[in-house]
Amino acid sequence: MSTPFCYICGKPVKADGLCELHFSKKNPLMKFPSKLYVEVCGKCGSAKLQNRWMNFDLEKFLRGSAEINGRVDEIKWEKKNNFLEITAKGVKPGSDEQTIENYFVALTMNKCTCAVCGMISGGYYQAILQIRGKNIQEALDLVNKVLEKLVEKDRMAFARVKKVTGGVDLKVGSRAVTKKLAALLKKKYKAEVTTSYQQITQIEGKEVNRSTYAVRIS
């Protein structure tokens, strides 16, 4: 026969032989590991999560690292040296009342360099976009505007710009992005586009080429 009193403190039972306070401690809204670890790029701020580099959102990271018991409506945190003091608001199963709980978690953020930033620092690029002829600055402004949008989904959509006689050269991280930019300029300016390829190395007997998209605006 179950007792109507908490077996820890003797107060009236809420569930499982525990009072409301001790039941809440045994069944927290969020249960975190005692230690959290994440690799963060010191250059761009992205984080390595599930073996992928992506934009780091601390709230999403915390939600993904915890066992959640019910519905979490709000998370706040305060950094204290290598610890996070986390406050969570939400509703547990079988209850209509909102609960507020606090947790202390050790967080280690290891600064390193992500793959894309390493490529940029090392001068890596897959293709060259050459813009020649008229309206060079206008075309370059358009290309930069498009790159700003593309890089939100494709971090290889980076480019290094170099002014040359008669126009500009852009060394672009992604061949697919370069092809898309050349097609955009061709459509907008009715430009002439020619493509060439240069072998730069061989990997396991296969040629690795670098593409050049030459755009001439008349």
Salt bridges, closest charged atoms under 4 A:
GLU59 OE2 - ARG63 NE 3.25
ASP73 OD1 - ARG71 NE 2.68
GLU74 OE2 - LYS76 NZ 3.46
GLU74 OE1 - LYS89 NZ 3.88
GLU85 OE1 - LYS80 NZ 2.72
GLU101 OE2 - LYS92 NZ 2.74
ASP169 OD1 - ARG132 NH2 2.87
